[in-house]
Structures are given as C-alpha cells and as structure tokens.
Amino acid sequence: MTPEHATAPIDSPLTTLPSEARTDLSSLPDPCTSLDLARVLGKSPKTIVDWCQERAYTRIPCFRLGNRWYHRLPELIRWLNGIKSGQIEFRRKPRISGDRR
C-alpha cells in the first residue's frame, strides 16, 4: 500500500471534519482560554484574540491574565445568546486607510 492510500487513525486530525471537531459549550472549563473557545466556535484562535482586543466593538466578555485571554462561561453564553437574538450588535472595528501599511 502506498503512503497516499494509507488510512489515518480514527483520532487523527486528518479524519475529523470541522463539524465533528466542535464540542458543546458545557464541556469547556470555566474559565476557558481563547484556544478552547476557538475550537468550539470553529474559528481561528487568532480571530478570537482579535475579537478580545477589539472588545469595545465586539463586546465579547473576556479578561486577560499575563499574555492569555480567558472567558467565563456564564458571561460567554449570555453574549452568544444576545448576538443570536439580536440584542447585542457584533461589529468589527472600522478600518481607517491611514492605519494600513
């Protein structure tokens, strides 16, 4: 059998689809890191960190210890429900052409 046709183990990252990789919010530790949250939401960890840095616009509930961002689950669930119901507006910081390099 050639390496191209070899099957990957069941728990290999190559066999998991993004929809299978998502887990329930209740399985997250409290507080959870941005990496944990990114796995659940199906986003990049860099995206979650960007949202935390722009929290005046995104209103994501987070706090920072050292160089890591953390999220408390009850606040996070309220934030996600608020976005889903339309009570909280999620928007990115507007770009100004002078800020681009």
VMD Tcl script that builds the backbone (N, CA, C; Angstrom):
set m [mol new atoms 303]
animate dup $m
set s [atomselect $m all]
$s set {name element resname resid chain x y z} {
  {N N MET 1 A 0.845 -1.171 0.000}
  {CA C MET 1 A 0.000 0.000 0.000}
  {C C MET 1 A 0.893 1.238 0.000}
  {N N THR 2 A 0.581 2.210 -0.832}
  {CA C THR 2 A 1.374 3.427 -0.924}
  {C C THR 2 A 0.974 4.392 0.187}
  {N N PRO 3 A 1.850 5.335 0.540}
  {CA C PRO 3 A 1.501 6.285 1.614}
  {C C PRO 3 A 0.279 7.133 1.293}
  {N N GLU 4 A -0.003 7.353 0.011}
  {CA C GLU 4 A -1.174 8.154 -0.337}
  {C C GLU 4 A -2.474 7.443 0.009}
  {N N HIS 5 A -2.429 6.098 -0.006}
  {CA C HIS 5 A -3.648 5.328 0.229}
  {C C HIS 5 A -3.742 4.792 1.647}
  {N N ALA 6 A -2.754 5.096 2.471}
  {CA C ALA 6 A -2.795 4.621 3.857}
  {C C ALA 6 A -3.905 5.346 4.608}
  {N N THR 7 A -4.562 4.608 5.473}
  {CA C THR 7 A -5.641 5.236 6.235}
  {C C THR 7 A -5.078 5.828 7.517}
  {N N ALA 8 A -5.621 6.948 7.916}
  {CA C ALA 8 A -5.194 7.616 9.144}
  {C C ALA 8 A -5.936 7.013 10.323}
  {N N PRO 9 A -5.336 7.019 11.506}
  {CA C PRO 9 A -6.054 6.537 12.689}
  {C C PRO 9 A -7.320 7.345 12.926}
  {N N ILE 10 A -8.242 6.741 13.630}
  {CA C ILE 10 A -9.544 7.372 13.870}
  {C C ILE 10 A -9.402 8.715 14.573}
  {N N ASP 11 A -8.502 8.822 15.557}
  {CA C ASP 11 A -8.376 10.068 16.297}
  {C C ASP 11 A -7.405 11.054 15.661}
  {N N SER 12 A -7.024 10.805 14.435}
  {CA C SER 12 A -6.099 11.700 13.730}
  {C C SER 12 A -6.806 12.987 13.336}
  {N N PRO 13 A -6.087 14.133 13.336}
  {CA C PRO 13 A -6.720 15.386 12.913}
  {C C PRO 13 A -7.129 15.367 11.445}
  {N N LEU 14 A -6.565 14.440 10.664}
  {CA C LEU 14 A -6.912 14.374 9.250}
  {C C LEU 14 A -8.300 13.794 9.035}
  {N N THR 15 A -8.790 13.011 9.986}
  {CA C THR 15 A -10.081 12.357 9.805}
  {C C THR 15 A -11.235 13.138 10.405}
  {N N THR 16 A -10.953 14.144 11.213}
  {CA C THR 16 A -12.043 14.881 11.841}
  {C C THR 16 A -12.464 16.048 10.964}
  {N N LEU 17 A -13.730 16.124 10.718}
  {CA C LEU 17 A -14.291 17.249 9.984}
  {C C LEU 17 A -14.540 18.387 10.955}
  {N N PRO 18 A -14.586 19.639 10.462}
  {CA C PRO 18 A -14.856 20.753 11.381}
  {C C PRO 18 A -16.143 20.576 12.177}
  {N N SER 19 A -17.178 20.006 11.553}
  {CA C SER 19 A -18.436 19.824 12.281}
  {C C SER 19 A -18.292 18.771 13.378}
  {N N GLU 20 A -17.422 17.757 13.155}
  {CA C GLU 20 A -17.202 16.740 14.171}
  {C C GLU 20 A -16.304 17.254 15.287}
  {N N ALA 21 A -15.427 18.210 14.971}
  {CA C ALA 21 A -14.474 18.718 15.945}
  {C C ALA 21 A -15.130 19.654 16.957}
  {N N ARG 22 A -16.265 20.205 16.627}
  {CA C ARG 22 A -16.946 21.125 17.543}
  {C C ARG 22 A -17.494 20.370 18.731}
  {N N THR 23 A -17.421 21.013 19.868}
  {CA C THR 23 A -17.957 20.403 21.081}
  {C C THR 23 A -18.988 21.339 21.689}
  {N N ASP 24 A -19.601 20.864 22.710}
  {CA C ASP 24 A -20.619 21.640 23.408}
  {C C ASP 24 A -19.955 22.645 24.338}
  {N N LEU 25 A -20.581 23.808 24.520}
  {CA C LEU 25 A -20.033 24.813 25.432}
  {C C LEU 25 A -19.934 24.295 26.857}
  {N N SER 26 A -20.810 23.390 27.234}
  {CA C SER 26 A -20.787 22.879 28.606}
  {C C SER 26 A -19.557 22.014 28.867}
  {N N SER 27 A -18.867 21.557 27.816}
  {CA C SER 27 A -17.671 20.746 28.010}
  {C C SER 27 A -16.423 21.593 28.252}
  {N N LEU 28 A -16.560 22.908 28.130}
  {CA C LEU 28 A -15.417 23.801 28.340}
  {C C LEU 28 A -15.163 24.017 29.825}
  {N N PRO 29 A -13.896 24.181 30.209}
  {CA C PRO 29 A -13.622 24.538 31.608}
  {C C PRO 29 A -14.013 25.990 31.854}
  {N N ASP 30 A -14.237 26.330 33.119}
  {CA C ASP 30 A -14.584 27.712 33.453}
  {C C ASP 30 A -13.509 28.274 34.366}
  {N N PRO 31 A -12.777 29.261 33.984}
  {CA C PRO 31 A -12.788 29.989 32.715}
  {C C PRO 31 A -12.050 29.216 31.623}
  {N N CYS 32 A -12.413 29.475 30.377}
  {CA C CYS 32 A -11.774 28.805 29.245}
  {C C CYS 32 A -10.840 29.778 28.537}
  {N N THR 33 A -9.871 29.232 27.839}
  {CA C THR 33 A -8.930 30.057 27.090}
  {C C THR 33 A -9.507 30.361 25.711}
  {N N SER 34 A -8.873 31.271 25.013}
  {CA C SER 34 A -9.314 31.603 23.656}
  {C C SER 34 A -9.124 30.418 22.715}
  {N N LEU 35 A -8.124 29.593 22.974}
  {CA C LEU 35 A -7.907 28.400 22.158}
  {C C LEU 35 A -9.064 27.425 22.303}
  {N N ASP 36 A -9.540 27.222 23.542}
  {CA C ASP 36 A -10.693 26.348 23.782}
  {C C ASP 36 A -11.937 26.902 23.090}
  {N N LEU 37 A -12.149 28.187 23.226}
  {CA C LEU 37 A -13.321 28.820 22.618}
  {C C LEU 37 A -13.266 28.741 21.102}
  {N N ALA 38 A -12.086 28.904 20.537}
  {CA C ALA 38 A -11.933 28.830 19.085}
  {C C ALA 38 A -12.308 27.452 18.563}
  {N N ARG 39 A -11.937 26.403 19.297}
  {CA C ARG 39 A -12.287 25.043 18.879}
  {C C ARG 39 A -13.793 24.849 18.859}
  {N N VAL 40 A -14.489 25.374 19.862}
  {CA C VAL 40 A -15.942 25.203 19.948}
  {C C VAL 40 A -16.656 26.005 18.861}
  {N N LEU 41 A -16.215 27.228 18.626}
  {CA C LEU 41 A -16.877 28.088 17.641}
  {C C LEU 41 A -16.453 27.805 16.213}
  {N N GLY 42 A -15.404 27.014 16.034}
  {CA C GLY 42 A -14.933 26.709 14.691}
  {C C GLY 42 A -14.196 27.872 14.050}
  {N N LYS 43 A -13.579 28.703 14.867}
  {CA C LYS 43 A -12.830 29.865 14.385}
  {C C LYS 43 A -11.352 29.657 14.679}
  {N N SER 44 A -10.536 30.530 14.121}
  {CA C SER 44 A -9.114 30.520 14.396}
  {C C SER 44 A -8.860 31.147 15.766}
  {N N PRO 45 A -7.875 30.647 16.527}
  {CA C PRO 45 A -7.548 31.294 17.803}
  {C C PRO 45 A -7.153 32.760 17.618}
  {N N LYS 46 A -6.526 33.094 16.503}
  {CA C LYS 46 A -6.149 34.481 16.223}
  {C C LYS 46 A -7.395 35.352 16.082}
  {N N THR 47 A -8.456 34.820 15.501}
  {CA C THR 47 A -9.704 35.559 15.365}
  {C C THR 47 A -10.289 35.885 16.730}
  {N N ILE 48 A -10.277 34.913 17.638}
  {CA C ILE 48 A -10.809 35.137 18.976}
  {C C ILE 48 A -9.986 36.196 19.704}
  {N N VAL 49 A -8.656 36.140 19.567}
  {CA C VAL 49 A -7.789 37.138 20.201}
  {C C VAL 49 A -8.057 38.519 19.610}
  {N N ASP 50 A -8.258 38.594 18.297}
  {CA C ASP 50 A -8.597 39.876 17.663}
  {C C ASP 50 A -9.905 40.428 18.225}
  {N N TRP 51 A -10.902 39.561 18.416}
  {CA C TRP 51 A -12.169 39.999 18.994}
  {C C TRP 51 A -11.954 40.543 20.398}
  {N N CYS 52 A -11.085 39.887 21.180}
  {CA C CYS 52 A -10.799 40.349 22.544}
  {C C CYS 52 A -10.119 41.708 22.526}
  {N N GLN 53 A -9.204 41.912 21.606}
  {CA C GLN 53 A -8.501 43.182 21.531}
  {C C GLN 53 A -9.414 44.307 21.053}
  {N N GLU 54 A -10.478 43.973 20.331}
  {CA C GLU 54 A -11.435 44.967 19.834}
  {C C GLU 54 A -12.740 44.892 20.615}
  {N N ARG 55 A -12.677 44.545 21.895}
  {CA C ARG 55 A -13.909 44.293 22.644}
  {C C ARG 55 A -14.794 45.512 22.826}
  {N N ALA 56 A -14.297 46.709 22.569}
  {CA C ALA 56 A -15.168 47.886 22.597}
  {C C ALA 56 A -16.198 47.795 21.475}
  {N N TYR 57 A -15.847 47.091 20.411}
  {CA C TYR 57 A -16.756 46.921 19.273}
  {C C TYR 57 A -17.474 45.577 19.319}
  {N N THR 58 A -16.745 44.508 19.607}
  {CA C THR 58 A -17.357 43.182 19.580}
  {C C THR 58 A -18.127 42.856 20.849}
  {N N ARG 59 A -17.780 43.518 21.956}
  {CA C ARG 59 A -18.407 43.321 23.260}
  {C C ARG 59 A -18.263 41.895 23.790}
  {N N ILE 60 A -17.220 41.182 23.364}
  {CA C ILE 60 A -17.001 39.815 23.849}
  {C C ILE 60 A -16.537 39.879 25.302}
  {N N PRO 61 A -17.144 39.078 26.173}
  {CA C PRO 61 A -16.720 39.080 27.579}
  {C C PRO 61 A -15.412 38.306 27.735}
  {N N CYS 62 A -14.378 38.990 28.189}
  {CA C CYS 62 A -13.077 38.351 28.347}
  {C C CYS 62 A -12.250 39.113 29.367}
  {N N PHE 63 A -11.222 38.469 29.854}
  {CA C PHE 63 A -10.257 39.127 30.718}
  {C C PHE 63 A -8.888 38.536 30.432}
  {N N ARG 64 A -7.879 39.260 30.825}
  {CA C ARG 64 A -6.521 38.879 30.484}
  {C C ARG 64 A -5.711 38.617 31.752}
  {N N LEU 65 A -5.029 37.487 31.764}
  {CA C LEU 65 A -4.074 37.158 32.815}
  {C C LEU 65 A -2.746 36.881 32.132}
  {N N GLY 66 A -1.765 37.708 32.411}
  {CA C GLY 66 A -0.484 37.550 31.727}
  {C C GLY 66 A -0.637 37.883 30.266}
  {N N ASN 67 A -0.305 36.932 29.418}
  {CA C ASN 67 A -0.432 37.166 27.985}
  {C C ASN 67 A -1.536 36.313 27.353}
  {N N ARG 68 A -2.476 35.816 28.157}
  {CA C ARG 68 A -3.561 34.980 27.630}
  {C C ARG 68 A -4.917 35.590 27.934}
  {N N TRP 69 A -5.840 35.386 27.004}
  {CA C TRP 69 A -7.216 35.834 27.175}
  {C C TRP 69 A -8.048 34.672 27.693}
  {N N TYR 70 A -8.918 34.966 28.659}
  {CA C TYR 70 A -9.811 33.969 29.238}
  {C C TYR 70 A -11.251 34.451 29.146}
  {N N HIS 71 A -12.183 33.482 29.207}
  {CA C HIS 71 A -13.610 33.773 29.082}
  {C C HIS 71 A -14.359 32.987 30.159}
  {N N ARG 72 A -15.266 33.661 30.862}
  {CA C ARG 72 A -16.116 32.977 31.840}
  {C C ARG 72 A -17.353 32.461 31.111}
  {N N LEU 73 A -17.682 31.208 31.359}
  {CA C LEU 73 A -18.756 30.560 30.601}
  {C C LEU 73 A -20.127 31.216 30.736}
  {N N PRO 74 A -20.600 31.573 31.941}
  {CA C PRO 74 A -21.935 32.197 32.002}
  {C C PRO 74 A -22.014 33.494 31.195}
  {N N GLU 75 A -20.964 34.315 31.282}
  {CA C GLU 75 A -20.953 35.563 30.515}
  {C C GLU 75 A -20.883 35.282 29.019}
  {N N LEU 76 A -20.110 34.280 28.641}
  {CA C LEU 76 A -19.961 33.918 27.233}
  {C C LEU 76 A -21.274 33.408 26.654}
  {N N ILE 77 A -21.991 32.604 27.419}
  {CA C ILE 77 A -23.280 32.078 26.948}
  {C C ILE 77 A -24.291 33.209 26.788}
  {N N ARG 78 A -24.311 34.160 27.752}
  {CA C ARG 78 A -25.203 35.326 27.605}
  {C C ARG 78 A -24.843 36.144 26.380}
  {N N TRP 79 A -23.552 36.320 26.110}
  {CA C TRP 79 A -23.090 37.092 24.944}
  {C C TRP 79 A -23.521 36.416 23.646}
  {N N LEU 80 A -23.321 35.104 23.562}
  {CA C LEU 80 A -23.709 34.376 22.343}
  {C C LEU 80 A -25.224 34.395 22.146}
  {N N ASN 81 A -25.987 34.250 23.230}
  {CA C ASN 81 A -27.451 34.321 23.127}
  {C C ASN 81 A -27.904 35.717 22.731}
  {N N GLY 82 A -27.216 36.758 23.221}
  {CA C GLY 82 A -27.549 38.129 22.847}
  {C C GLY 82 A -27.295 38.404 21.383}
  {N N ILE 83 A -26.218 37.851 20.851}
  {CA C ILE 83 A -25.935 38.013 19.419}
  {C C ILE 83 A -26.984 37.279 18.598}
  {N N LYS 84 A -27.306 36.059 19.031}
  {CA C LYS 84 A -28.281 35.249 18.300}
  {C C LYS 84 A -29.663 35.898 18.288}
  {N N SER 85 A -30.049 36.532 19.403}
  {CA C SER 85 A -31.370 37.154 19.488}
  {C C SER 85 A -31.392 38.565 18.895}
  {N N GLY 86 A -30.212 39.118 18.624}
  {CA C GLY 86 A -30.153 40.457 18.042}
  {C C GLY 86 A -30.084 41.576 19.067}
  {N N GLN 87 A -30.002 41.231 20.342}
  {CA C GLN 87 A -29.929 42.251 21.380}
  {C C GLN 87 A -28.544 42.884 21.464}
  {N N ILE 88 A -27.519 42.140 21.077}
  {CA C ILE 88 A -26.147 42.646 21.071}
  {C C ILE 88 A -25.673 42.717 19.631}
  {N N GLU 89 A -25.123 43.857 19.274}
  {CA C GLU 89 A -24.624 44.034 17.914}
  {C C GLU 89 A -23.151 43.658 17.878}
  {N N PHE 90 A -22.809 42.741 16.989}
  {CA C PHE 90 A -21.417 42.333 16.817}
  {C C PHE 90 A -20.885 43.025 15.570}
  {N N ARG 91 A -19.886 43.870 15.754}
  {CA C ARG 91 A -19.298 44.541 14.598}
  {C C ARG 91 A -17.811 44.680 14.803}
  {N N ARG 92 A -17.099 44.701 13.702}
  {CA C ARG 92 A -15.653 44.858 13.737}
  {C C ARG 92 A -15.298 46.332 13.774}
  {N N LYS 93 A -14.115 46.625 14.270}
  {CA C LYS 93 A -13.610 47.992 14.325}
  {C C LYS 93 A -13.456 48.503 12.897}
  {N N PRO 94 A -13.962 49.713 12.591}
  {CA C PRO 94 A -13.818 50.225 11.230}
  {C C PRO 94 A -12.360 50.510 10.909}
  {N N ARG 95 A -11.964 50.149 9.699}
  {CA C ARG 95 A -10.594 50.395 9.279}
  {C C ARG 95 A -10.459 51.793 8.714}
  {N N ILE 96 A -9.371 52.428 9.056}
  {CA C ILE 96 A -9.065 53.746 8.514}
  {C C ILE 96 A -7.893 53.560 7.567}
  {N N SER 97 A -7.963 54.149 6.398}
  {CA C SER 97 A -6.926 53.914 5.390}
  {C C SER 97 A -5.545 54.311 5.869}
  {N N GLY 98 A -5.439 55.252 6.794}
  {CA C GLY 98 A -4.138 55.664 7.322}
  {C C GLY 98 A -3.508 54.611 8.208}
  {N N ASP 99 A -4.341 53.675 8.766}
  {CA C ASP 99 A -3.814 52.618 9.629}
  {C C ASP 99 A -3.171 51.492 8.835}
  {N N ARG 100 A -3.527 51.371 7.588}
  {CA C ARG 100 A -2.955 50.295 6.762}
  {C C ARG 100 A -1.514 50.633 6.410}
  {N N ARG 101 A -0.755 49.599 6.256}
  {CA C ARG 101 A 0.661 49.815 5.922}
  {C C ARG 101 A 0.923 49.496 4.474}
}
mol reanalyze $m
mol bondsrecalc $m
mol representation Tube
mol addrep $m
